[in-house]
């Protein structure tokens, strides 16, 4: 086992752009609006394949089948019934992201036959005017929501927040969300699910037709009193470590997220479970068993369970783990 790097899975979106080129130094396919780069995924809609080393060409799904507990850790493997638990991607929201909501495990497993979708949005870059929809206005009822949504009347329905680089929003199932103004680049850490219920798509057309909406399912899963959990660079505690500064960003049953600002050599604590390093900025290397793996912004590394690694360089990393 060794630190794994997967081939990026780029996905075109009507709201996408080309920001990954400048913000994360990615090489994108020409003449396409890229909205998502799936970095670590065992989902059929964007499977990850190992890019380098003796496991080159293997899918994450194949690795789960052949390595299982050795890959992600016994406790995680058992807790999620042998399924890979998370999906990590980048988003380039260059235009308005549709107003949407995600179901919980209970609803999604019953209706969609897959996990629900808790997710966290870490803002890597944002225009000065960036605004997101996060939740509904106070006092909105299911009946009022359904009536207004089916009539296409979305005036004064949503809670709007401004965001900036370094903010992180924990988007629980049932929280209505979207982008509204400006542009943002996001690192998204979420459950292994691709279930989204679309409420409003700003009357956009694709191939001459409006995208499908899911008003009734959305009304079933919305938590009408839900508010976003937001942390910022200013509000998070900075923990000084040997070679790094750590910020604890998200703690939940589905995933944990830390930000690591590394200068020099940092020995990441050995874990019985897997870890994922999303390199947001900088340049350096990951070292395992005397071998060096180049790391720079835009790279993502999957560290299998029980692997001892150290990180050398000047790097800003989002670490996702269980």
N, C-alpha and C positions, 0 to 999 in steps of 0.2 A: 504493500500500500504506500501511496505517496500523495502529496498535494495535487489535486486534480483541477484542471482548467477545462471548461466545456466550451464548445463552439456556440457562438451567440446565435440566437434565433430571432431574427428581425421580423416584425409584423407591421404591415402598413395599416394606418388608421386615418380616417377622414380628418381627425383633429391633430395628426402628427406633423412633424417638421424635419429639420436637419440639425437640431441643436446638439445631438450626440457627437457630431463631428468636432465642434468647438469646446463643449463643456467636458467631454469624456474621451476625446481623441480617438473616436471610433471611425473605422472605414465603413461607410454605408454604401448600399447599392445605389447606383445612379438614378436620378429622376424619380425618386419615390419619397412619399411622405411617411417616414418611419415614426410610429407612435410608441412602439414597445420593443425592448430587447430582453428576451427571456434568458436569464443567465444560469439559473439552476432550477430545473423542472423535470419532473417525471410524469407530467400531464400530457395526454395524447395531443392536445392542441398546440404544443410547443416543446417537444421532447428535447432534452439535453444529451449531447454526445461528447465523449471525452476527446479532447483535441490533441493530446500529446502523451508520450510514454507507452508502456507495455499494454495499457488498457485502451489505447487509441481506437476510436470507432465504436466503442461500446456505449449503449444508451444507459441513462441513469436507471431506467426500468430494468434492464438486463443486470446491472450491477446489484440492484436490490434483490433480484431473484437469486443470483449466485452468491452474493456476499452477505446480504441481510444485516444481521446483528453486527458483524465485523465492520460494516460500512458506516452505520449510523449509531450504533450502540444498543446494547441489549434492552435497556430500560425504554428507550424511545421506540425501538422496534416492537416491543410488546404493547406499549401504550397505544400505538396507532395501528395495531393489528397487521403489521408487516407492510404498511403503506408508507411511502415517503411523505413526511408531514407538511413540508413548506414549499413555497414557490417564490423565487426571488427574481425581480425584473426591474428594469429602468423604464420610466415613462417620459416621453417628450410631449407635453401638453401645450401645443403651439396654438391651438384653437380651443373652443369650449368643449370640454368633456361632457358627455350626456349626463343628465340628472339621473341618478341610479341608487339602488340599494341592494345589499346582499343578505341572503338568509343565514340563519343559525344552523348548526349541525342538525338539530332535530328536524327542522323543516326541510333542509336540503337533502338529507339522507332519505327522508320519506318520499319527497316529491321528485328530486333530481338524481337520486342514487349516487351522490358524491358529497364530500365534505361541504360544510358551510364556509363562509368567507369572512374571517377577521383579517384585518390588514393594517399596516402602518405605512404612512407616507412621510419619508424624510426628504425635505426640500433641499436639493443640491444647488439649485440656481432658480432665481425668480426675477421677473421684471419688476420695476418699481411699483406698477399698478396691479400686481397679481392679487386676485381675490378668488376665494373658493366658497361654494355652497357647502355648509356643514350643518345639517339638521333642518327642522321645520320651525316656523314661527311658534312662539309659546301659545298654547291653547288650541292648536289644530287638532281636530278629531278625525277618526278614520272615515266617518261619513262625509265630513266636509272635504277632506283630502280627495276621496274618490269622486265626489261630485265635481269639484273644480278640475281635477286632472283629466277626467273624461271629457270635460267641456273645453279643455285646452286653455284654461284660465289659470295661469301661474303667477299672476300679480300678487305681490306681498305674501307669498307662501313660504319663502325660504329664509334661513338664517345665513348671513354672509359674513365671512371673516377675511381680513387681509393677512398675507403670509410673506415671509422673507427667507432667505438662505439660512439654513441651520434649524428651522422649525421642524417639528415632527408632530404629526396628528395620528392618533390611534383611532382608526375607523372600525368601530364594533359592528357586528351584524345588526341590521335594523336602523342604522344611521344613514339618512339620505345625504348624498354628497355629489359634488361635481366641481368643475372649474367654471368661472364666470367671466373674469376679465384678466387680461395680460397673459403671460406664459410662465410655465414652471417646468423644471426638470426634477424628477422624483426617483428616489430609490424606494421601491415598494417591496415590503416583506409581508407575505400573506400565507394563509392556509393553502394547501394544495387543492385548489378549486378554480373553476372558470365560470361560475354561475353568477350572473348579473341580471337584475330586473331593471329594465330601462323605463323611466317615468316620462322623460321629455328629452327630445334631441334637437331642440331649437329649430324645428321644421326643416332640417337639412334633407337633401335628396341624395341617394346613391343609386346609380343606374336608373334614374327616373322615378324612383320610389322612396318614400320615407321609410326609415328603419322601424322594425317592429317594436311596439311598446308592450309593457307587461303590468298594466295598472292594477289588475285584481291581485296578482301574486305580490306585487309591491305593497299593496294595502294590507295583505295578510302578514307581512314580515316587518313592516316599519314599527319601530318603537317610538311612539309619538312624543315621549318625554326625554329622548336620548340627546345628550350633548357631547360634542367632541372633546377628547382629552388631548390637550396641546402642551408640548414642552418647547422651550426655546433655549438658545445658547445662554441667555441671561439667567434663566430660572433653574438650569440643571447644575447639580453639584459636580465640581471638577475634582477627581480623585488622583492624586499624584502617585505614580508608580515608578519603578526603576526602568527608565527608558521610554515612558509613555505617560500621557494624561488620559484618564478614562472618564466618560460620562455615561451613566446608566440611563438609557432612554425609554425602553419599554420592558415591562415584566408582565407576562400573561401566560395562560396555560398552553398556548399554541406556539409561541416563540418568544425569545428574549433578544433585545438589541442593545449593544453598547457602541459608543463611538470611541475610537482609539486614535489619538494624535501622537504619532511616534517620531521621536528624534533620537537616532542612535540605534542601540540594540535592545529589543524587547523580547523577553521569553514569555510567550503566552502560556498560561497555566494549563497543564495537561488535563484533558477532559475525557471522560468515558463515552461522551457523545460527540457527534459531528459538529463542525463549525463552518461558517461561510464568511469569507472576507470579501467585502465589496470595496474596491479601492477607489475612493472618491477624488483623491488628489495626491500628487507627489510621485516619488520614484524610489525604488529600493529592491529588496529581495527577501524571499521566504526561504529559510534554510531548514532542511530535514535530513538527518543522517549524513551530514557532510556535503549534501548536494544543494546547489543554489538554484532557485526559481525566480526569474525576473518578475518584478511586480511594478506596475505603473497605473496611473489613473485610467479608469475604464475596465481594468482587469477584475475578474472575479475568481477566487480560489475556494474550492471545497476541500476542507481538511477532514479526512475520515476519522472515525472514533479512535481514541487512544493514541493518536499520532502526536509525537513531540516535535514542536516547531519553534523557531525564533524568527523574528522579523527585524531586518536591518535596513535603515534608511530614514528618509523624511517622508512620512506617509499619513494621510488622513483616511481612516478605515472605518467602515460600518461593519461590525461583527454581529452576525446572527447565529443563534445557538439555542439549544434546549438543555 
